[in-house]
Structures are given as structure tokens and as C-alpha cells.
Amino acid sequence: MKKIQLLLITLALLALVAGCIKETYDMDRLSMKAHLSPTLAISAVRGNISISDIKNIPNDTVVFDEDNFIRIVLNEDSVLQVSLDDFEDFDDLAEFHINEVYPVFGASLTIRDTVTFEPGDDIRVERIVVNTGTVNYSIRSTSLAPASFTIKLLSVLRAGIPVTQVINIPANSTVTGSVSLNSADIDLSKDPKMKYNRLPVEYQVTATSGSFAITDLMFVTMDIPSPEFDYAKGYFGNKTESIDDDTLDMEIEDILDRISGEFLLSSPSITLNYSNSFALPVELNLEATGFRGTETVDLGLDPFQLSYPAAPGGRDKSASFTVDKNNSDLPQLVSMPPEKIRFFGSAEMNPGGFTGAMDNYIFGNSRFIAGMEVEIPLEFRIGNLQFTDTTDNFLKIEDEEDMPVNTEDFEFLRIDFEAENGFPLGIAIKMILYDSLTFHNIDTVAASTFLEPANVNAEGRVTEPKSCTTSIEIDREFWSSIKEANRIIFSFTLNTTDGGTKDVKIYSDYGIDFRASLVLKPDIKFDLE
């Protein structure tokens, strides 16, 4: 039907021409074979692509600065929470035990002793302020004389007065009881030989009838079972806790197999926002390694110290620490991009060791809470970054009778593309007919400069759009080769301005104005005989 229409148009044109020529021809001598090859241009589409429209979409992840610069921000609250209960040594920090035997004789005597705390390896406690607690005691006498037994904790003060308990012990008996330590201030630094972990005690023992024999004994047991304390002051040791080794599988290996070239996110950052109420130095060593095949990239972050409150007046400290290109290789790590990331590290308390100062403080409600903010400013550079994807040959039609046109009818089909590109990003496109059985590229249609990147200034912002004109031509040879291919490979190559040698920034007012036209050149032969 299409050939008949073209034939009628051709005959009409010949009739017009014949009406304008003043010559006489012998029509019998004209050839009855004809060949038409006109070039037809059809305006296909025009439009505008802009990312400014997404500013109207509610989104907490995409952030627009006042100058329209775009940043991607991800927030995660409470990624790390540590409380005092997570530290085994601190659970029984103010707990102590006395289990002593004292000989008594005569009518009355005073016994002075010093009890040593054992709060943990290399922990030196100077002072403990107790909120609630008790001293549990048990006094057993082997004497036949009844006695008055007075316990005085000389450096355990309540309202400035030493905690004291008077106990009446019948002959050859055991007496138990408890004494409140609520609101007590315990000073463990009174022993001049060791000004920590030492509690002086004094006992007044008096026979209330008769006197003690030279062989009489007093068995004294006292316990403070983990009081609730307001704060403890001293030096809490040089301890290192490992951060559990973990590997995050990004599950993008199949995608990465189709990507080659160079890509660098210039200014990503990870900020640790935290609140810390442990008033002592802690150094974090956070390590990460990205893996992509045999390639590895380390985070390269030096250990850093957390901020902490100035105790005892300060009870909490809010601060943040940022990991970025200034102190690590984070841009290189995230720009691999990695197939897997391994995280590990450690936290060291009092990394400088004991310096002689007893200035560590922990509170009964001490805790560390941290959230994380990941920020990716759209500032990057791309050098020949190539994405490829392979699909089934959707152009191939098994039954040629279903073909809407014959390949012989067209000399070429071309798409002309004109654009004003406001992005600092260039694109090249290829469509390759591929035979997966012979691993052979049969034919290629390409636009090596489909879009050219716009120029940028020293800050990476586009100065003016780039005018681009390109054509994608599908010739007769390509059409003829479609039936030979079982697969089609699509390849996209991206470059930022100046071939990816400088950083560019993306702003929401960037856009592309474009127009595309379809150009056809049919090659029609017909026979009038």
C-alpha cells in the first residue's frame, strides 16, 4: 500500500513537470523503471529536563542550600549506646568487704585498721559520693563478757559526721545489722602511703560486765553491696575494648561488573554526633576497609579522642566528630565503590596511662549516646565512567513477514539531537549488536558526543549552558545485521567538565533544553511495467 501511495505521488509530480515544459516527447521511449530517494525530516519531540522540580517534593534526604546547591543527607539516631552497666568493673566500683579477726583483752580497747578496696585492675578510687546504700555487719564474740562494740567509719561522712554504729553484743554471741549510707561521702585518700582505695576504720570495744580474757576474739564482717552512687572520682585504668569486627556486603557486585572508569565523590562526610557523661579521656580507633575484587582502600582515619564534661560541675558533654577528606581517605573509599566494607576498631580509656592526676569521674547514670549523619554533597568528578548493560535483541523479528518495513527500503534513518546542556556532565551512547555465541560485535550505532558538559568556574559551578548538536544514524547495514544478533549491548560513557580533571557541583537550577528530529531517507524502487 505504501509503495502505491508513493507511486501516485510520483505520477502527480511528473504531471506537474510535464505541464510546465514546452517540449514534445515520445513517451514510448521512456523507461518504465523508477527510483526515488528523498530525505524526509520529521520534528519528533522537544522539551526541558530540570531537577528543580524535585524541590517541591517533601524529602528529608535531599537538601537544597540557599544557593540551590544539592546535598544528600542521611541521619541515623542512636547508632551507639553505652551505659555504666555495660562496664563490668564499674558495676561493683563502690563495693567493699571486711572479714577480720581481732583479739580483745582487758576492760576496754580501741582498734584502728585500714580496709583496702579492690575495685578492679589498675582502678584507683579517691572519692565516692553515695546516693543510697547500706553497710551490713556481723560481729561474733567468743568472750564470756558482754560487750559494747562501736564501729566508726572515719572517712565516711554524712552531713560532715563520720558514720558510727554502737552494737551491744551478749556473751559468746553473734549480732547482725545494717547502717545507712544514704547521702554519704566516702574519702578513700586518707592513707598517706596510698591515697586511694583505702578506708580507715576504728572500733571501740568495752566489756559492759567484767573484762575480756587474753584469748577472747571478735570476728568482724562488713559489706557494702554495690551502692547507688552519685559519682566516683579517681583513675579508672588504661583499658582497651575492641569494637566487634563486622563486614557489610553492599550486594552490588553484579552492578560493579558493568562499570569501569574513574568516579570520585569529592566531599562526602560522616559526622558522629554524641552526648557523653563519662568524664574521662577515651580514644576511639575506627577502621574500615573497602573491597572490590583484589582492590582495597582503607579509611585511613587516625585515632581521635572524645570530648567529655568538666566534672564534677559538668555532668554531660554534647559534641561531634566529622570524618571527611581532611582527615581520612573517605572519598576514595566510597568512590571505589566497594563490594564489601569491613568495620573494626577499638576504644581505649585513659590512653596516656596514669599521669598522677586523679581526675577521672564517672556518674551513676553515665552513658554515651551517638547518632550518625552521612552527608554527600553533589560535588564530584567523572572520567570515562562507563556503564554497560546487555539485553535480548528486542529488534529482531523471527518472521520477516511481520516486518513493518524492508531494510532495503531505507538508505538510513537518523535522529538529530540539539540541546542546551546546563549540566557539567557529558554523555556518549553506543548500541552494539552482539552475537553471544561467537562473542562477536556485529555492528554499532554510536553518538560519541551525545551531550557535551557545560563549562564551570573555579568553584565548580556552571557558568553557561553548552550548545550540543549530534546525530545518531542507523544505516542499512545496521538494519540488515539485526537478524544476525541475539543480544544488544548498551554502553553509556560519562565525563564531567574537562574530562573529569576538576570537581563540579550540581545545583537545582541546572537543566537541559532539547529538540530531537527524525530524518528518513527511503530508497524506493518500483517497476511500472
C-alpha positions in Angstrom: 0.0 0.0 0.0 2.9 2.4 0.9 4.5 1.8 -2.5 1.2 2.5 -4.3 0.9 5.8 -2.4 4.5 6.8 -3.4 3.8 5.9 -6.9 0.7 8.1 -7.1 2.7 11.0 -5.6 5.4 10.5 -8.2 3.0 10.4 -11.1 1.4 13.6 -9.9 4.8 15.3 -9.7 5.6 14.1 -13.2 2.3 15.5 -14.5 3.1 18.9 -13.0 6.5 18.9 -14.6 5.0 17.9 -17.9 2.6 20.9 -17.8 5.5 23.3 -17.5 7.7 22.0 -20.3 7.2 23.2 -23.8 8.7 20.2 -25.5 7.2 17.1 -27.0 8.5 13.7 -26.0 7.9 10.2 -27.3 6.5 8.5 -24.2 7.1 5.1 -25.6 10.9 5.7 -25.4 10.7 6.4 -21.6 11.9 3.8 -19.1 9.2 2.1 -17.1 11.5 1.6 -14.1 11.8 4.4 -11.3 14.0 5.0 -8.3 13.1 7.6 -5.5 15.4 8.5 -2.7 14.0 11.7 -0.9 15.2 12.8 2.5 12.4 13.5 4.9 12.8 15.4 8.2 10.2 15.0 10.9 10.2 17.1 14.1 9.9 14.4 16.8 10.0 16.0 20.2 11.2 18.9 22.2 11.3 19.7 25.9 13.1 20.6 29.0 14.7 18.5 31.7 15.3 20.1 35.1 15.9 18.9 38.6 14.4 22.0 40.2 11.0 20.3 40.2 12.1 17.9 43.0 12.4 20.9 45.3 8.6 20.7 45.6 8.6 17.1 46.7 8.8 16.6 50.5 12.1 14.8 51.2 14.3 14.8 54.2 17.2 13.2 52.4 17.7 15.7 49.6 18.7 19.1 51.0 18.9 22.4 49.0 21.1 25.1 50.2 20.2 28.8 49.8 22.2 29.0 46.6 20.5 25.8 45.3 23.5 23.5 45.8 22.3 20.0 46.4 23.3 17.7 49.3 22.2 14.2 50.2 21.9 13.8 54.0 21.1 10.6 55.8 20.5 10.6 59.6 20.5 7.7 62.0 19.8 8.3 65.7 21.3 6.2 68.5 23.7 4.1 66.4 25.7 3.5 69.6 24.5 3.5 73.2 26.7 2.6 76.2 25.8 2.9 79.9 27.6 2.3 83.1 26.1 -1.2 83.4 28.0 -2.2 80.3 31.3 -2.0 82.1 31.8 -4.9 84.5 34.5 -3.2 86.5 32.2 -0.3 87.3 29.3 -2.4 88.5 30.9 -3.0 91.8 33.1 0.1 91.9 32.0 1.1 95.4 31.5 -2.3 96.8 33.8 -3.5 99.6 34.2 -6.3 102.2 35.8 -6.6 105.6 36.4 -10.0 107.1 38.8 -9.6 110.1 39.5 -11.3 113.5 40.7 -9.0 116.3 41.9 -10.2 119.8 40.5 -8.3 122.7 41.6 -8.3 126.3 41.2 -6.1 129.4 38.2 -3.9 130.1 38.3 -1.6 127.1 40.4 -1.0 124.0 40.5 0.9 120.7 41.3 -0.9 117.4 42.3 1.1 114.3 42.5 -0.6 110.9 42.6 0.3 107.2 40.4 -1.6 104.7 41.6 -1.8 101.1 39.1 -1.6 98.3 39.7 -3.9 95.3 37.6 -2.3 92.6 39.5 -3.8 89.6 42.8 -3.9 87.8 44.6 -0.6 87.9 41.5 1.3 89.2 42.3 3.9 91.8 39.3 5.3 93.6 39.8 8.5 95.6 36.2 9.5 96.4 32.7 8.1 96.1 29.5 10.1 96.8 26.7 7.7 97.6 23.0 8.3 96.9 21.7 5.2 98.6 23.4 2.3 100.2 24.0 0.3 103.4 26.8 -1.2 105.4 25.8 -4.7 106.5 27.7 -6.0 109.5 28.1 -9.2 111.6 30.0 -9.2 114.9 30.7 -12.5 116.7 32.2 -12.5 120.2 34.0 -15.5 121.8 34.1 -13.7 125.2 32.1 -14.7 128.2 31.8 -11.0 129.0 29.0 -9.0 127.3 30.4 -6.0 125.3 29.6 -2.7 123.6 31.1 -2.7 120.1 31.3 0.7 118.3 32.1 0.9 114.6 33.3 4.3 113.3 34.0 4.8 109.6 36.3 7.7 110.0 36.3 9.0 106.3 32.6 8.1 105.5 30.8 11.3 106.3 27.1 12.1 106.5 26.4 15.8 107.0 30.1 16.1 107.9 29.9 13.5 110.6 31.6 10.0 110.4 29.1 7.1 110.1 29.0 5.4 113.5 27.1 2.4 114.9 27.0 1.2 118.5 26.3 -2.6 118.8 25.6 -4.4 122.1 26.9 -8.0 122.0 25.8 -10.6 124.6 28.4 -13.0 125.9 29.6 -15.6 123.3 27.0 -14.3 120.7 26.7 -13.0 117.1 24.9 -9.8 116.3 24.0 -8.7 112.7 22.5 -5.4 111.4 23.0 -2.6 108.9 23.8 1.1 108.8 22.5 3.5 106.2 25.0 5.1 103.8 22.4 7.4 102.1 24.0 10.7 101.1 27.4 9.6 102.4 30.7 11.0 101.1 33.4 8.3 101.1 37.0 9.6 101.1 39.5 6.8 100.2 42.6 9.0 100.2 43.4 9.3 103.9 46.2 6.8 104.0 49.4 8.8 103.3 51.1 5.7 102.0 48.5 5.0 99.3 46.0 7.8 98.7 43.3 5.7 97.0 41.3 2.5 97.6 41.9 2.8 101.4 39.2 3.2 104.1 40.2 3.8 107.7 38.0 2.3 110.4 38.0 2.5 114.2 36.4 0.1 116.7 35.8 0.9 120.3 35.3 -2.4 122.3 34.2 -2.2 126.0 33.3 -5.0 128.3 30.0 -4.0 129.9 30.4 -6.6 132.7 33.7 -8.0 133.9 36.6 -7.9 131.4 37.9 -9.7 128.4 40.2 -12.7 128.7 43.5 -12.7 126.9 42.2 -15.4 124.5 39.0 -13.6 123.6 38.3 -12.8 119.9 36.0 -10.5 117.9 35.1 -11.7 114.4 34.1 -8.6 112.3 32.4 -8.9 108.9 31.2 -5.8 107.0 29.9 -5.5 103.4 28.9 -2.6 101.2 26.9 -4.3 98.4 27.2 -2.0 95.3 25.6 1.2 96.5 23.9 3.6 94.1 26.4 6.4 93.8 26.2 9.9 92.5 29.7 10.0 91.3 33.1 8.4 91.8 36.4 10.2 91.4 39.9 8.7 90.8 41.7 6.9 88.0 39.8 4.2 86.3 42.6 2.4 84.4 44.0 2.2 80.9 41.7 -0.3 79.3 41.1 -1.1 75.7 37.8 -2.6 74.4 37.6 -4.0 70.9 34.8 -2.9 68.6 33.3 -6.1 67.1 34.6 -6.9 63.6 31.8 -6.6 61.1 31.5 -6.8 57.3 28.8 -5.1 55.3 28.0 -6.7 52.0 26.8 -3.9 49.6 25.3 -6.5 47.3 26.2 -4.6 44.2 28.8 -6.9 42.7 26.6 -7.5 39.6 26.3 -3.8 39.1 30.0 -3.2 39.5 30.8 -5.8 36.9 29.2 -3.4 34.4 31.1 -0.3 35.5 34.5 0.9 34.6 36.3 4.2 34.6 37.0 6.8 37.3 34.5 8.3 39.7 35.2 10.5 42.8 32.8 11.9 45.3 34.8 14.9 46.3 33.4 15.8 49.7 31.5 13.1 51.5 31.4 13.2 55.3 30.3 11.1 58.2 29.6 13.0 61.4 29.3 11.3 64.8 27.0 13.4 67.0 27.2 12.3 70.6 26.4 13.0 74.2 28.9 11.8 76.7 28.7 11.7 80.5 31.8 9.7 81.2 34.2 12.4 82.4 37.5 10.8 81.4 39.6 10.5 78.3 38.6 7.9 75.7 40.3 7.5 72.4 38.5 5.8 69.5 40.3 4.0 66.7 37.7 3.4 63.9 38.9 1.5 60.9 37.2 0.5 57.7 38.5 -1.2 54.5 36.6 -1.3 51.3 37.0 -4.3 49.0 36.3 -4.5 45.2 37.8 -7.6 43.7 41.5 -7.6 44.5 41.5 -3.8 45.2 41.3 -2.5 48.7 41.0 1.1 50.1 41.5 1.8 53.8 39.7 4.6 55.6 43.0 5.9 56.9 41.5 7.7 59.9 43.8 8.5 62.8 42.6 7.7 66.4 40.7 10.6 68.0 39.6 11.5 71.5 36.0 12.0 72.5 35.1 15.2 74.3 33.9 14.8 77.9 32.4 17.0 80.6 34.4 19.1 83.1 33.3 17.3 86.2 32.1 17.5 88.9 30.3 20.6 87.9 29.7 19.4 84.3 27.7 16.2 84.0 27.3 15.9 80.3 29.0 16.9 77.1 27.4 17.1 73.6 29.9 17.2 70.7 30.5 15.9 67.3 33.4 14.4 65.2 33.5 14.5 61.4 35.2 12.1 59.1 35.9 13.7 55.8 38.6 14.3 53.1 40.6 16.4 55.5 41.4 13.6 58.0 40.8 10.4 56.1 40.5 8.7 52.7 36.7 8.6 52.9 36.2 10.0 49.3 38.4 7.3 47.9 36.7 4.6 49.9 33.1 5.4 49.0 34.1 6.2 45.3 35.6 2.7 44.6 32.6 1.9 45.1 33.2 -1.1 47.3 31.5 -4.5 47.1 32.1 -5.0 50.8 33.2 -2.8 53.7 34.9 -4.3 56.8 34.5 -2.3 60.0 36.6 -2.8 63.1 38.4 -0.8 65.8 38.8 -0.2 69.5 38.2 2.2 72.3 41.0 3.0 74.8 40.3 4.6 78.2 43.0 6.9 79.5 45.2 6.4 76.5 48.1 8.3 78.2 48.1 5.9 81.2 48.3 7.1 84.7 49.9 10.6 84.9 49.5 11.0 88.7 46.2 13.0 88.4 43.1 11.5 89.9 40.8 13.4 87.7 38.5 10.7 86.2 34.9 11.0 87.0 32.0 8.6 86.4 28.4 9.2 87.4 25.8 6.7 88.5 23.9 7.5 85.3 26.9 7.9 83.0 26.1 6.9 79.4 27.3 7.5 75.8 24.8 8.0 73.1 25.8 8.6 69.5 23.9 9.3 66.3 25.3 9.4 62.8 24.9 11.8 59.9 26.1 10.9 56.4 26.4 13.9 54.1 27.1 13.6 50.4 27.4 17.0 48.7 26.8 16.6 44.9 30.4 17.6 44.2 32.3 15.1 42.1 34.4 14.3 39.1 33.9 11.6 36.5 36.5 10.4 34.0 35.3 7.9 31.3 32.9 6.2 33.6 31.2 3.5 31.5 28.0 1.7 32.3 27.1 -1.3 30.1 24.0 -3.5 30.1 23.1 -6.4 27.8 19.6 -7.3 26.8 17.9 -9.7 24.4 17.7 -8.4 20.9 14.3 -6.8 21.0 14.7 -5.5 17.4 14.9 -9.0 15.9 11.7 -10.4 14.4 11.8 -14.1 13.7 9.2 -14.0 11.0 10.2 -11.4 8.3 6.6 -11.2 7.1 5.9 -9.4 10.3 8.5 -6.7 9.5 6.6 -3.4 9.0 9.3 -2.3 6.5 12.0 -4.0 4.5 15.6 -2.9 5.3 16.2 -2.4 1.5 13.6 0.4 1.5 15.8 2.7 3.6 19.2 4.1 2.9 19.4 5.4 6.5 17.3 6.5 9.5 18.9 9.3 11.6 18.0 11.1 14.8 19.2 14.6 15.0 19.6 16.0 18.6 20.1 19.6 19.6 20.5 20.6 23.2 21.4 23.4 25.6 23.1 21.3 28.3 23.2 23.1 31.7 24.9 20.2 33.5 28.7 19.8 33.8 28.2 16.3 32.6 28.8 14.8 29.2 27.3 11.6 27.8 28.3 9.3 25.0 26.0 6.4 23.9 26.6 3.2 22.0 24.2 0.5 20.9 26.0 -2.7 19.8 24.5 -5.7 18.0 26.2 -8.7 19.6 26.4 -12.4 19.0 26.9 -14.1 22.3 27.6 -17.5 20.7 30.7 -16.2 18.8 31.4 -13.3 21.2 31.4 -11.0 18.2 30.3 -7.4 17.9 28.4 -7.3 14.6 27.6 -3.6 14.2 27.5 -0.4 16.3 25.4 2.7 16.4 27.1 5.4 18.4 26.9 9.1 19.5 30.3 9.9 20.8 29.2 13.3 22.0 25.5 12.9 22.6 25.8 15.6 25.3 28.9 17.8 26.0 29.4 19.1 29.5 28.9 22.7 30.3 31.9 24.8 31.5 32.4 25.6 35.2 34.1 28.3 37.2 36.8 27.7 39.8 34.1 26.8 42.4 32.7 24.1 40.1 29.5 25.8 39.2 28.3 26.0 35.6 28.8 29.4 34.0 26.6 28.9 31.0 24.9 26.0 29.1 26.7 24.1 26.4 25.2 24.0 22.9 25.3 20.5 21.6 24.4 19.0 18.2 24.7 15.3 17.4 23.2 12.7 15.1 22.6 9.0 15.6 22.5 7.3 12.3 21.1 3.9 11.7 22.1 2.8 8.3 21.1 0.0 6.0 23.9 -2.2 7.1 22.8 -2.0 10.8 19.3 -2.9 9.9 20.4 -5.8 7.9 22.6 -7.1 10.7 19.8 -7.1 13.3 18.8 -10.7 12.4 22.3 -11.9 13.0 22.5 -10.7 16.6 20.8 -12.4 19.6 21.8 -9.7 22.1 22.1 -5.9 22.2 24.7 -4.1 24.4 24.0 -0.6 25.6 27.0 1.4 26.7 26.9 4.8 28.3 30.1 6.8 28.9 30.1 9.8 31.3 32.6 12.6 31.7 32.4 15.8 33.8 33.9 19.1 32.5 37.5 19.0 31.3 37.5 15.2 31.1 37.0 14.6 34.8 40.0 16.6 35.9 38.2 19.1 38.1 35.4 18.9 40.7 32.0 20.0 39.5 28.9 20.8 41.6 25.2 20.1 41.0 22.6 22.8 41.6 18.9 22.5 41.4 18.6 25.2 38.8 20.5 23.1 36.2 18.5 21.9 33.2 18.6 20.7 29.6 16.6 22.2 26.7 16.5 19.8 23.8 14.9 19.1 20.4 15.0 15.8 18.6 14.2 15.3 14.9 13.8 12.1 12.9 15.4 12.1 9.5 14.4 9.4 7.0 16.0 8.6 3.6 13.9 5.9 1.9 15.3 4.1 -1.1 12.3 3.1 -3.2 12.4 1.2 -6.4 9.4 0.3 -8.4 8.5 -1.1 -11.8 5.7 0.4 -13.9 5.6 -2.5 -16.4 
